[in-house]
Amino acid sequence: MSRSPVVAVVGAPNVGKSSLVNRILRRRGAVVWEQPGTTRDRGYNRAEWAGREFTLVDTGGMEPDARVGLQALVTLQAKVALEEADLIVHLVDARVGPTEADAAIARELRKVPGRVVLAVNKLDNPADDTERYRFYSLGEGEPHPISALHGIGIGDLLDVVVSLLPESEPGEEDRLPRLAILGRPNVGKSTLLNRLLGSERAVVSEMPGTTTDAVAGEVEVETKEGVERFLLLDTAGMSKNVRRARGVPYYSALRTAEAIRRSDVSLLLVDAVDGLVGGDLRIARQIEEAGSSCGVVINKRDLVSPERLREIGDAVAARMSDLKPRAISVSALTGAGVEKVLPFAASIYRAYNLRIPTHQLAEFIGELVARNAPPKGVKIRYATQTGSAPPRFTLFATRPKDVPEGYLRYVENALRERYDLWGVSVRIRVKSSR
């Protein structure tokens, strides 16, 4: 797989980094809100300009002098992005002028190998960009005038960016399957993601809702079938009243919904202390409706008894009967059981992409009909698989409208049992054999 050059957008809080990223991407990819510090994790996006593809990384506001608390974690995230970047766009605010925070960030940028392009934001009048000259004091070369809000100067800035990018590493480009980690706020999603990636990729704090952006990383797992690689997505917690949410919770909910639609496998984290609650079931419904596949990971097993874990497992089986997902238990905090997560996801992904040979499926459906025939007057002539991801099947029958829903459920359950389609949406339709 070829590696695209990485461009990181960094700067002090509230200088307009996410607005610039959204302008470049021509969509609302990052959460934009007037409250400083809205972006806390690194958001990875594929971008293109003048025929050059690159990975664009949005970061939280840097405060290099922060030593404790959430802002120190956010700054750590931005510093990790600097280490990964081939080129850095340092964004500053023309209305505020050069600040000590800008100077501190400039000092940090001198320590990293990536080249730096200085962009001066909020210059909304193209005829007057004199304010940018004050930023020569940062020692980062020419200050490029832009207005992310109005789209002024963005093309000129991108011309400079792509002219300084290294060539992509050679290799065959392929699409990695997406693995999304989902759950209510503060169930341990970012802690689990960091365990799987082996690095502090996502901001982890005791404050609920710390993660507001999807964060992507690449992981691989050894299976009997070979090495499976996934693009790993972390998502914001889904708040209880999504429809009434405003600001960051609203946009975070949109991002989570987008991650569900993009994912091939969704791992739903359930808090072992709280058990399976309504918020978990709402997320499961979204996963099923999006046609993704699902596994349940019960987190914080170190805080409850084995009997409690069995109760939650029974509740998953009883209340998530549409997808019928399997469940495993872990402690993301201590690392117990985390080694099972990726093999678990890989098995779900294989089921999600299952293809059953036509002759084998026809033989199996014949066995089912012989064991339990459909209502009188209905004959199922043959069956075929019409798609995968998720698996889709078509039964060809006389009087297809007379095949009851209960009989289709019987076929669905039998397919799950035979082919391990747990956590996968199995879709069956009936057509006339004529």
PAZALUM-232250 format. One record per residue (C-alpha): residue number from 1; residue in one letter; z, x, y. Coordinates in steps of 0.05 Angstrom, whole numbers. Example, Ala and Ser with C-alpha at 12.3 -4.5 7.8 and 13.67 -1.06 7.14 Angstrom:
REM residues 2
<pt num="1" residu="A" w="156" u="246" v="-90"/>
<pt num="2" residu="S" w="143" u="273" v="-21"/>
This chain:
REM residues 434
<pt num="1" residu="M" w="0" u="0" v="0"/>
<pt num="2" residu="S" w="-18" u="28" v="68"/>
<pt num="3" residu="R" w="37" u="37" v="119"/>
<pt num="4" residu="S" w="21" u="11" v="189"/>
<pt num="5" residu="P" w="47" u="50" v="248"/>
<pt num="6" residu="V" w="113" u="23" v="274"/>
<pt num="7" residu="V" w="123" u="5" v="348"/>
<pt num="8" residu="A" w="195" u="-10" v="369"/>
<pt num="9" residu="V" w="211" u="-48" v="434"/>
<pt num="10" residu="V" w="279" u="-26" v="461"/>
<pt num="11" residu="G" w="318" u="-34" v="525"/>
<pt num="12" residu="A" w="382" u="-58" v="556"/>
<pt num="13" residu="P" w="404" u="-131" v="545"/>
<pt num="14" residu="N" w="362" u="-185" v="579"/>
<pt num="15" residu="V" w="305" u="-142" v="604"/>
<pt num="16" residu="G" w="254" u="-186" v="568"/>
<pt num="17" residu="K" w="242" u="-151" v="501"/>
<pt num="18" residu="S" w="233" u="-214" v="460"/>
<pt num="19" residu="S" w="188" u="-245" v="514"/>
<pt num="20" residu="L" w="144" u="-183" v="510"/>
<pt num="21" residu="V" w="142" u="-186" v="434"/>
<pt num="22" residu="N" w="123" u="-260" v="437"/>
<pt num="23" residu="R" w="69" u="-245" v="489"/>
<pt num="24" residu="I" w="39" u="-191" v="444"/>
<pt num="25" residu="L" w="42" u="-235" v="382"/>
<pt num="26" residu="R" w="16" u="-296" v="421"/>
<pt num="27" residu="R" w="69" u="-338" v="388"/>
<pt num="28" residu="R" w="144" u="-351" v="389"/>
<pt num="29" residu="G" w="163" u="-300" v="337"/>
<pt num="30" residu="A" w="229" u="-278" v="367"/>
<pt num="31" residu="V" w="284" u="-322" v="393"/>
<pt num="32" residu="V" w="279" u="-325" v="469"/>
<pt num="33" residu="W" w="336" u="-353" v="510"/>
<pt num="34" residu="E" w="366" u="-338" v="578"/>
<pt num="35" residu="Q" w="432" u="-316" v="549"/>
<pt num="36" residu="P" w="436" u="-240" v="543"/>
<pt num="37" residu="G" w="441" u="-213" v="472"/>
<pt num="38" residu="T" w="402" u="-268" v="438"/>
<pt num="39" residu="T" w="365" u="-219" v="392"/>
<pt num="40" residu="R" w="415" u="-182" v="349"/>
<pt num="41" residu="D" w="377" u="-158" v="288"/>
<pt num="42" residu="R" w="311" u="-122" v="282"/>
<pt num="43" residu="G" w="252" u="-169" v="275"/>
<pt num="44" residu="Y" w="189" u="-142" v="242"/>
<pt num="45" residu="N" w="121" u="-171" v="258"/>
<pt num="46" residu="R" w="50" u="-151" v="244"/>
<pt num="47" residu="A" w="9" u="-143" v="308"/>
<pt num="48" residu="E" w="-62" u="-122" v="325"/>
<pt num="49" residu="W" w="-97" u="-97" v="387"/>
<pt num="50" residu="A" w="-168" u="-70" v="395"/>
<pt num="51" residu="G" w="-177" u="-67" v="320"/>
<pt num="52" residu="R" w="-112" u="-28" v="308"/>
<pt num="53" residu="E" w="-58" u="-60" v="266"/>
<pt num="54" residu="F" w="15" u="-40" v="275"/>
<pt num="55" residu="T" w="84" u="-65" v="258"/>
<pt num="56" residu="L" w="120" u="-90" v="320"/>
<pt num="57" residu="V" w="196" u="-87" v="319"/>
<pt num="58" residu="D" w="239" u="-128" v="366"/>
<pt num="59" residu="T" w="310" u="-103" v="376"/>
<pt num="60" residu="G" w="375" u="-126" v="407"/>
<pt num="61" residu="G" w="398" u="-100" v="475"/>
<pt num="62" residu="M" w="422" u="-28" v="472"/>
<pt num="63" residu="E" w="488" u="-6" v="502"/>
<pt num="64" residu="P" w="493" u="66" v="479"/>
<pt num="65" residu="D" w="565" u="74" v="503"/>
<pt num="66" residu="A" w="590" u="14" v="462"/>
<pt num="67" residu="R" w="636" u="39" v="407"/>
<pt num="68" residu="V" w="668" u="-24" v="377"/>
<pt num="69" residu="G" w="652" u="-98" v="370"/>
<pt num="70" residu="L" w="588" u="-136" v="362"/>
<pt num="71" residu="Q" w="550" u="-98" v="416"/>
<pt num="72" residu="A" w="563" u="-33" v="379"/>
<pt num="73" residu="L" w="532" u="-64" v="316"/>
<pt num="74" residu="V" w="472" u="-89" v="356"/>
<pt num="75" residu="T" w="462" u="-20" v="386"/>
<pt num="76" residu="L" w="465" u="11" v="317"/>
<pt num="77" residu="Q" w="409" u="-36" v="296"/>
<pt num="78" residu="A" w="366" u="-12" v="354"/>
<pt num="79" residu="K" w="381" u="61" v="337"/>
<pt num="80" residu="V" w="358" u="50" v="265"/>
<pt num="81" residu="A" w="293" u="21" v="293"/>
<pt num="82" residu="L" w="284" u="84" v="335"/>
<pt num="83" residu="E" w="288" u="127" v="272"/>
<pt num="84" residu="E" w="233" u="85" v="238"/>
<pt num="85" residu="A" w="187" u="81" v="298"/>
<pt num="86" residu="D" w="124" u="122" v="310"/>
<pt num="87" residu="L" w="122" u="98" v="381"/>
<pt num="88" residu="I" w="176" u="67" v="426"/>
<pt num="89" residu="V" w="165" u="20" v="485"/>
<pt num="90" residu="H" w="225" u="27" v="531"/>
<pt num="91" residu="L" w="228" u="-37" v="572"/>
<pt num="92" residu="V" w="264" u="-39" v="639"/>
<pt num="93" residu="D" w="276" u="-93" v="692"/>
<pt num="94" residu="A" w="241" u="-82" v="759"/>
<pt num="95" residu="R" w="285" u="-134" v="794"/>
<pt num="96" residu="V" w="349" u="-96" v="776"/>
<pt num="97" residu="G" w="321" u="-26" v="785"/>
<pt num="98" residu="P" w="342" u="36" v="745"/>
<pt num="99" residu="T" w="412" u="27" v="717"/>
<pt num="100" residu="E" w="461" u="72" v="681"/>
<pt num="101" residu="A" w="445" u="33" v="618"/>
<pt num="102" residu="D" w="371" u="51" v="626"/>
<pt num="103" residu="A" w="389" u="124" v="637"/>
<pt num="104" residu="A" w="434" u="124" v="575"/>
<pt num="105" residu="I" w="378" u="94" v="533"/>
<pt num="106" residu="A" w="330" u="146" v="560"/>
<pt num="107" residu="R" w="378" u="201" v="538"/>
<pt num="108" residu="E" w="380" u="170" v="468"/>
<pt num="109" residu="L" w="305" u="167" v="465"/>
<pt num="110" residu="R" w="300" u="242" v="477"/>
<pt num="111" residu="K" w="335" u="252" v="410"/>
<pt num="112" residu="V" w="284" u="215" v="367"/>
<pt num="113" residu="P" w="215" u="239" v="345"/>
<pt num="114" residu="G" w="174" u="178" v="366"/>
<pt num="115" residu="R" w="134" u="180" v="430"/>
<pt num="116" residu="V" w="159" u="137" v="488"/>
<pt num="117" residu="V" w="120" u="90" v="534"/>
<pt num="118" residu="L" w="158" u="64" v="594"/>
<pt num="119" residu="A" w="143" u="-8" v="613"/>
<pt num="120" residu="V" w="171" u="-40" v="677"/>
<pt num="121" residu="N" w="178" u="-115" v="667"/>
<pt num="122" residu="K" w="183" u="-174" v="716"/>
<pt num="123" residu="L" w="131" u="-147" v="765"/>
<pt num="124" residu="D" w="100" u="-215" v="775"/>
<pt num="125" residu="N" w="56" u="-197" v="834"/>
<pt num="126" residu="P" w="-2" u="-151" v="812"/>
<pt num="127" residu="A" w="-15" u="-133" v="885"/>
<pt num="128" residu="D" w="54" u="-102" v="893"/>
<pt num="129" residu="D" w="80" u="-57" v="838"/>
<pt num="130" residu="T" w="115" u="-6" v="882"/>
<pt num="131" residu="E" w="182" u="-21" v="849"/>
<pt num="132" residu="R" w="159" u="14" v="786"/>
<pt num="133" residu="Y" w="159" u="82" v="820"/>
<pt num="134" residu="R" w="235" u="83" v="822"/>
<pt num="135" residu="F" w="234" u="89" v="746"/>
<pt num="136" residu="Y" w="203" u="159" v="747"/>
<pt num="137" residu="S" w="276" u="180" v="753"/>
<pt num="138" residu="L" w="285" u="165" v="678"/>
<pt num="139" residu="G" w="240" u="223" v="661"/>
<pt num="140" residu="E" w="196" u="184" v="613"/>
<pt num="141" residu="G" w="130" u="193" v="648"/>
<pt num="142" residu="E" w="87" u="139" v="681"/>
<pt num="143" residu="P" w="121" u="71" v="688"/>
<pt num="144" residu="H" w="71" u="17" v="667"/>
<pt num="145" residu="P" w="77" u="-48" v="707"/>
<pt num="146" residu="I" w="78" u="-113" v="667"/>
<pt num="147" residu="S" w="102" u="-185" v="670"/>
<pt num="148" residu="A" w="117" u="-210" v="600"/>
<pt num="149" residu="L" w="129" u="-280" v="627"/>
<pt num="150" residu="H" w="61" u="-285" v="661"/>
<pt num="151" residu="G" w="21" u="-238" v="615"/>
<pt num="152" residu="I" w="5" u="-189" v="671"/>
<pt num="153" residu="G" w="-11" u="-118" v="650"/>
<pt num="154" residu="I" w="0" u="-130" v="576"/>
<pt num="155" residu="G" w="-71" u="-110" v="557"/>
<pt num="156" residu="D" w="-66" u="-45" v="596"/>
<pt num="157" residu="L" w="1" u="-30" v="563"/>
<pt num="158" residu="L" w="-27" u="-43" v="493"/>
<pt num="159" residu="D" w="-87" u="2" v="508"/>
<pt num="160" residu="V" w="-38" u="59" v="520"/>
<pt num="161" residu="V" w="4" u="41" v="459"/>
<pt num="162" residu="V" w="-53" u="40" v="409"/>
<pt num="163" residu="S" w="-83" u="104" v="438"/>
<pt num="164" residu="L" w="-19" u="141" v="420"/>
<pt num="165" residu="L" w="-10" u="111" v="350"/>
<pt num="166" residu="P" w="-19" u="156" v="289"/>
<pt num="167" residu="E" w="-70" u="136" v="237"/>
<pt num="168" residu="S" w="-46" u="89" v="182"/>
<pt num="169" residu="E" w="-28" u="123" v="117"/>
<pt num="170" residu="P" w="-84" u="112" v="66"/>
<pt num="171" residu="G" w="-75" u="65" v="9"/>
<pt num="172" residu="E" w="-94" u="-4" v="-16"/>
<pt num="173" residu="E" w="-66" u="-60" v="25"/>
<pt num="174" residu="D" w="-33" u="-115" v="-15"/>
<pt num="175" residu="R" w="13" u="-174" v="-2"/>
<pt num="176" residu="L" w="84" u="-166" v="-25"/>
<pt num="177" residu="P" w="119" u="-228" v="-50"/>
<pt num="178" residu="R" w="171" u="-254" v="-1"/>
<pt num="179" residu="L" w="244" u="-261" v="-20"/>
<pt num="180" residu="A" w="286" u="-300" v="29"/>
<pt num="181" residu="I" w="362" u="-300" v="32"/>
<pt num="182" residu="L" w="385" u="-367" v="57"/>
<pt num="183" residu="G" w="451" u="-402" v="69"/>
<pt num="184" residu="R" w="499" u="-433" v="118"/>
<pt num="185" residu="P" w="529" u="-389" v="173"/>
<pt num="186" residu="N" w="577" u="-335" v="151"/>
<pt num="187" residu="V" w="567" u="-341" v="75"/>
<pt num="188" residu="G" w="550" u="-267" v="71"/>
<pt num="189" residu="K" w="474" u="-265" v="77"/>
<pt num="190" residu="S" w="470" u="-201" v="118"/>
<pt num="191" residu="T" w="523" u="-167" v="76"/>
<pt num="192" residu="L" w="483" u="-181" v="14"/>
<pt num="193" residu="L" w="418" u="-158" v="47"/>
<pt num="194" residu="N" w="450" u="-92" v="67"/>
<pt num="195" residu="R" w="475" u="-82" v="-4"/>
<pt num="196" residu="L" w="405" u="-94" v="-32"/>
<pt num="197" residu="L" w="372" u="-49" v="19"/>
<pt num="198" residu="G" w="425" u="5" v="17"/>
<pt num="199" residu="S" w="427" u="10" v="93"/>
<pt num="200" residu="E" w="456" u="-26" v="153"/>
<pt num="201" residu="R" w="393" u="-66" v="166"/>
<pt num="202" residu="A" w="425" u="-129" v="191"/>
<pt num="203" residu="V" w="483" u="-139" v="238"/>
<pt num="204" residu="V" w="546" u="-157" v="198"/>
<pt num="205" residu="S" w="605" u="-186" v="235"/>
<pt num="206" residu="E" w="661" u="-235" v="220"/>
<pt num="207" residu="M" w="634" u="-279" v="276"/>
<pt num="208" residu="P" w="593" u="-337" v="246"/>
<pt num="209" residu="G" w="520" u="-338" v="266"/>
<pt num="210" residu="T" w="515" u="-264" v="280"/>
<pt num="211" residu="T" w="444" u="-260" v="251"/>
<pt num="212" residu="T" w="393" u="-298" v="294"/>
<pt num="213" residu="D" w="327" u="-266" v="273"/>
<pt num="214" residu="A" w="293" u="-255" v="206"/>
<pt num="215" residu="V" w="297" u="-182" v="185"/>
<pt num="216" residu="A" w="247" u="-154" v="135"/>
<pt num="217" residu="G" w="257" u="-96" v="88"/>
<pt num="218" residu="E" w="223" u="-73" v="24"/>
<pt num="219" residu="V" w="259" u="-71" v="-43"/>
<pt num="220" residu="E" w="238" u="-59" v="-115"/>
<pt num="221" residu="V" w="268" u="-74" v="-183"/>
<pt num="222" residu="E" w="253" u="-48" v="-253"/>
<pt num="223" residu="T" w="238" u="-104" v="-302"/>
<pt num="224" residu="K" w="211" u="-107" v="-373"/>
<pt num="225" residu="E" w="143" u="-123" v="-343"/>
<pt num="226" residu="G" w="145" u="-62" v="-297"/>
<pt num="227" residu="V" w="166" u="-50" v="-225"/>
<pt num="228" residu="E" w="168" u="-111" v="-180"/>
<pt num="229" residu="R" w="169" u="-102" v="-105"/>
<pt num="230" residu="F" w="191" u="-154" v="-54"/>
<pt num="231" residu="L" w="191" u="-161" v="21"/>
<pt num="232" residu="L" w="263" u="-182" v="35"/>
<pt num="233" residu="L" w="278" u="-233" v="90"/>
<pt num="234" residu="D" w="346" u="-247" v="120"/>
<pt num="235" residu="T" w="353" u="-310" v="160"/>
<pt num="236" residu="A" w="400" u="-343" v="209"/>
<pt num="237" residu="G" w="450" u="-392" v="182"/>
<pt num="238" residu="M" w="429" u="-464" v="184"/>
<pt num="239" residu="S" w="477" u="-501" v="229"/>
<pt num="240" residu="K" w="502" u="-570" v="209"/>
<pt num="241" residu="N" w="470" u="-610" v="265"/>
<pt num="242" residu="V" w="402" u="-578" v="268"/>
<pt num="243" residu="R" w="369" u="-638" v="300"/>
<pt num="244" residu="R" w="419" u="-637" v="358"/>
<pt num="245" residu="A" w="421" u="-561" v="364"/>
<pt num="246" residu="R" w="397" u="-528" v="428"/>
<pt num="247" residu="G" w="386" u="-456" v="449"/>
<pt num="248" residu="V" w="396" u="-402" v="397"/>
<pt num="249" residu="P" w="418" u="-449" v="340"/>
<pt num="250" residu="Y" w="355" u="-490" v="350"/>
<pt num="251" residu="Y" w="307" u="-431" v="349"/>
<pt num="252" residu="S" w="345" u="-398" v="293"/>
<pt num="253" residu="A" w="336" u="-462" v="252"/>
<pt num="254" residu="L" w="261" u="-459" v="266"/>
<pt num="255" residu="R" w="259" u="-387" v="243"/>
<pt num="256" residu="T" w="296" u="-404" v="179"/>
<pt num="257" residu="A" w="248" u="-461" v="165"/>
<pt num="258" residu="E" w="190" u="-413" v="176"/>
<pt num="259" residu="A" w="222" u="-362" v="128"/>
<pt num="260" residu="I" w="228" u="-416" v="75"/>
<pt num="261" residu="R" w="154" u="-434" v="83"/>
<pt num="262" residu="R" w="134" u="-361" v="78"/>
<pt num="263" residu="S" w="178" u="-343" v="19"/>
<pt num="264" residu="D" w="158" u="-343" v="-54"/>
<pt num="265" residu="V" w="230" u="-339" v="-77"/>
<pt num="266" residu="S" w="290" u="-366" v="-38"/>
<pt num="267" residu="L" w="360" u="-345" v="-57"/>
<pt num="268" residu="L" w="410" u="-396" v="-33"/>
<pt num="269" residu="L" w="478" u="-366" v="-21"/>
<pt num="270" residu="V" w="537" u="-412" v="-34"/>
<pt num="271" residu="D" w="608" u="-395" v="-11"/>
<pt num="272" residu="A" w="653" u="-393" v="-72"/>
<pt num="273" residu="V" w="713" u="-413" v="-29"/>
<pt num="274" residu="D" w="679" u="-474" v="1"/>
<pt num="275" residu="G" w="639" u="-493" v="-61"/>
<pt num="276" residu="L" w="573" u="-531" v="-59"/>
<pt num="277" residu="V" w="572" u="-573" v="5"/>
<pt num="278" residu="G" w="523" u="-618" v="41"/>
<pt num="279" residu="G" w="494" u="-561" v="82"/>
<pt num="280" residu="D" w="474" u="-524" v="19"/>
<pt num="281" residu="L" w="439" u="-586" v="-8"/>
<pt num="282" residu="R" w="400" u="-594" v="57"/>
<pt num="283" residu="I" w="373" u="-523" v="51"/>
<pt num="284" residu="A" w="356" u="-536" v="-23"/>
<pt num="285" residu="R" w="315" u="-597" v="-2"/>
<pt num="286" residu="Q" w="277" u="-555" v="48"/>
<pt num="287" residu="I" w="262" u="-504" v="-5"/>
<pt num="288" residu="E" w="236" u="-557" v="-53"/>
<pt num="289" residu="E" w="194" u="-591" v="0"/>
<pt num="290" residu="A" w="163" u="-525" v="20"/>
<pt num="291" residu="G" w="142" u="-511" v="-52"/>
<pt num="292" residu="S" w="183" u="-447" v="-56"/>
<pt num="293" residu="S" w="226" u="-429" v="-116"/>
<pt num="294" residu="C" w="301" u="-424" v="-115"/>
<pt num="295" residu="G" w="359" u="-388" v="-146"/>
<pt num="296" residu="V" w="432" u="-398" v="-128"/>
<pt num="297" residu="V" w="477" u="-339" v="-114"/>
<pt num="298" residu="I" w="551" u="-356" v="-110"/>
<pt num="299" residu="N" w="582" u="-305" v="-63"/>
<pt num="300" residu="K" w="654" u="-283" v="-54"/>
<pt num="301" residu="R" w="671" u="-288" v="-127"/>
<pt num="302" residu="D" w="727" u="-238" v="-116"/>
<pt num="303" residu="L" w="765" u="-292" v="-78"/>
<pt num="304" residu="V" w="765" u="-347" v="-131"/>
<pt num="305" residu="S" w="781" u="-357" v="-205"/>
<pt num="306" residu="P" w="730" u="-358" v="-262"/>
<pt num="307" residu="E" w="746" u="-432" v="-270"/>
<pt num="308" residu="R" w="726" u="-444" v="-197"/>
<pt num="309" residu="L" w="659" u="-408" v="-209"/>
<pt num="310" residu="R" w="645" u="-452" v="-269"/>
<pt num="311" residu="E" w="660" u="-514" v="-227"/>
<pt num="312" residu="I" w="610" u="-493" v="-175"/>
<pt num="313" residu="G" w="558" u="-478" v="-229"/>
<pt num="314" residu="D" w="568" u="-548" v="-257"/>
<pt num="315" residu="A" w="560" u="-577" v="-187"/>
<pt num="316" residu="V" w="495" u="-539" v="-177"/>
<pt num="317" residu="A" w="467" u="-568" v="-243"/>
<pt num="318" residu="A" w="490" u="-638" v="-226"/>
<pt num="319" residu="R" w="471" u="-642" v="-152"/>
<pt num="320" residu="M" w="408" u="-599" v="-149"/>
<pt num="321" residu="S" w="372" u="-636" v="-204"/>
<pt num="322" residu="D" w="303" u="-633" v="-172"/>
<pt num="323" residu="L" w="296" u="-557" v="-176"/>
<pt num="324" residu="K" w="347" u="-545" v="-231"/>
<pt num="325" residu="P" w="362" u="-474" v="-207"/>
<pt num="326" residu="R" w="402" u="-423" v="-245"/>
<pt num="327" residu="A" w="464" u="-393" v="-212"/>
<pt num="328" residu="I" w="495" u="-324" v="-213"/>
<pt num="329" residu="S" w="559" u="-300" v="-179"/>
<pt num="330" residu="V" w="569" u="-237" v="-137"/>
<pt num="331" residu="S" w="614" u="-206" v="-86"/>
<pt num="332" residu="A" w="569" u="-178" v="-31"/>
<pt num="333" residu="L" w="630" u="-147" v="1"/>
<pt num="334" residu="T" w="652" u="-106" v="-59"/>
<pt num="335" residu="G" w="584" u="-100" v="-92"/>
<pt num="336" residu="A" w="606" u="-134" v="-157"/>
<pt num="337" residu="G" w="547" u="-167" v="-192"/>
<pt num="338" residu="V" w="497" u="-149" v="-137"/>
<pt num="339" residu="E" w="456" u="-108" v="-188"/>
<pt num="340" residu="K" w="436" u="-174" v="-220"/>
<pt num="341" residu="V" w="406" u="-205" v="-157"/>
<pt num="342" residu="L" w="337" u="-172" v="-157"/>
<pt num="343" residu="P" w="325" u="-180" v="-232"/>
<pt num="344" residu="F" w="346" u="-253" v="-222"/>
<pt num="345" residu="A" w="296" u="-261" v="-165"/>
<pt num="346" residu="A" w="241" u="-227" v="-206"/>
<pt num="347" residu="S" w="251" u="-275" v="-264"/>
<pt num="348" residu="I" w="245" u="-334" v="-216"/>
<pt num="349" residu="Y" w="182" u="-304" v="-186"/>
<pt num="350" residu="R" w="150" u="-298" v="-254"/>
<pt num="351" residu="A" w="164" u="-371" v="-269"/>
<pt num="352" residu="Y" w="137" u="-390" v="-200"/>
<pt num="353" residu="N" w="71" u="-357" v="-217"/>
<pt num="354" residu="L" w="67" u="-378" v="-289"/>
<pt num="355" residu="R" w="-2" u="-392" v="-319"/>
<pt num="356" residu="I" w="-3" u="-428" v="-387"/>
<pt num="357" residu="P" w="-67" u="-421" v="-427"/>
<pt num="358" residu="T" w="-102" u="-488" v="-433"/>
<pt num="359" residu="H" w="-102" u="-490" v="-509"/>
<pt num="360" residu="Q" w="-27" u="-473" v="-511"/>
<pt num="361" residu="L" w="-11" u="-527" v="-460"/>
<pt num="362" residu="A" w="-53" u="-579" v="-496"/>
<pt num="363" residu="E" w="-16" u="-563" v="-562"/>
<pt num="364" residu="F" w="52" u="-569" v="-528"/>
<pt num="365" residu="I" w="36" u="-635" v="-494"/>
<pt num="366" residu="G" w="11" u="-661" v="-561"/>
<pt num="367" residu="E" w="78" u="-644" v="-591"/>
<pt num="368" residu="L" w="114" u="-680" v="-535"/>
<pt num="369" residu="V" w="71" u="-743" v="-544"/>
<pt num="370" residu="A" w="82" u="-742" v="-619"/>
<pt num="371" residu="R" w="157" u="-736" v="-609"/>
<pt num="372" residu="N" w="161" u="-789" v="-554"/>
<pt num="373" residu="A" w="100" u="-832" v="-542"/>
<pt num="374" residu="P" w="84" u="-863" v="-474"/>
<pt num="375" residu="P" w="87" u="-939" v="-466"/>
<pt num="376" residu="K" w="41" u="-981" v="-510"/>
<pt num="377" residu="G" w="-31" u="-981" v="-486"/>
<pt num="378" residu="V" w="-25" u="-913" v="-453"/>
<pt num="379" residu="K" w="-55" u="-853" v="-487"/>
<pt num="380" residu="I" w="-50" u="-782" v="-459"/>
<pt num="381" residu="R" w="-116" u="-749" v="-479"/>
<pt num="382" residu="Y" w="-105" u="-678" v="-454"/>
<pt num="383" residu="A" w="-71" u="-636" v="-400"/>
<pt num="384" residu="T" w="-87" u="-576" v="-358"/>
<pt num="385" residu="Q" w="-53" u="-531" v="-308"/>
<pt num="386" residu="T" w="-85" u="-539" v="-241"/>
<pt num="387" residu="G" w="-46" u="-487" v="-201"/>
<pt num="388" residu="S" w="13" u="-441" v="-195"/>
<pt num="389" residu="A" w="63" u="-420" v="-141"/>
<pt num="390" residu="P" w="89" u="-472" v="-155"/>
<pt num="391" residu="P" w="63" u="-493" v="-224"/>
<pt num="392" residu="R" w="21" u="-556" v="-220"/>
<pt num="393" residu="F" w="-4" u="-597" v="-280"/>
<pt num="394" residu="T" w="-51" u="-656" v="-290"/>
<pt num="395" residu="L" w="-45" u="-704" v="-348"/>
<pt num="396" residu="F" w="-108" u="-744" v="-365"/>
<pt num="397" residu="A" w="-91" u="-812" v="-393"/>
<pt num="398" residu="T" w="-116" u="-882" v="-403"/>
<pt num="399" residu="R" w="-84" u="-930" v="-352"/>
<pt num="400" residu="P" w="-53" u="-873" v="-311"/>
<pt num="401" residu="K" w="-17" u="-922" v="-265"/>
<pt num="402" residu="D" w="23" u="-947" v="-324"/>
<pt num="403" residu="V" w="54" u="-880" v="-340"/>
<pt num="404" residu="P" w="126" u="-889" v="-316"/>
<pt num="405" residu="E" w="163" u="-839" v="-273"/>
<pt num="406" residu="G" w="214" u="-830" v="-328"/>
<pt num="407" residu="Y" w="161" u="-806" v="-376"/>
<pt num="408" residu="L" w="136" u="-754" v="-326"/>
<pt num="409" residu="R" w="208" u="-730" v="-318"/>
<pt num="410" residu="Y" w="211" u="-723" v="-394"/>
<pt num="411" residu="V" w="148" u="-679" v="-392"/>
<pt num="412" residu="E" w="175" u="-639" v="-333"/>
<pt num="413" residu="N" w="241" u="-625" v="-367"/>
<pt num="414" residu="A" w="206" u="-604" v="-430"/>
<pt num="415" residu="L" w="162" u="-555" v="-392"/>
<pt num="416" residu="R" w="223" u="-526" v="-358"/>
<pt num="417" residu="E" w="258" u="-515" v="-425"/>
<pt num="418" residu="R" w="198" u="-484" v="-459"/>
<pt num="419" residu="Y" w="175" u="-439" v="-403"/>
<pt num="420" residu="D" w="240" u="-424" v="-365"/>
<pt num="421" residu="L" w="217" u="-460" v="-302"/>
<pt num="422" residu="W" w="288" u="-463" v="-273"/>
<pt num="423" residu="G" w="290" u="-466" v="-198"/>
<pt num="424" residu="V" w="216" u="-479" v="-193"/>
<pt num="425" residu="S" w="184" u="-543" v="-167"/>
<pt num="426" residu="V" w="143" u="-570" v="-226"/>
<pt num="427" residu="R" w="90" u="-618" v="-200"/>
<pt num="428" residu="I" w="55" u="-666" v="-247"/>
<pt num="429" residu="R" w="2" u="-718" v="-232"/>
<pt num="430" residu="V" w="-36" u="-766" v="-277"/>
<pt num="431" residu="K" w="-110" u="-780" v="-274"/>
<pt num="432" residu="S" w="-155" u="-826" v="-312"/>
<pt num="433" residu="S" w="-185" u="-795" v="-375"/>
<pt num="434" residu="R" w="-248" u="-833" v="-360"/>
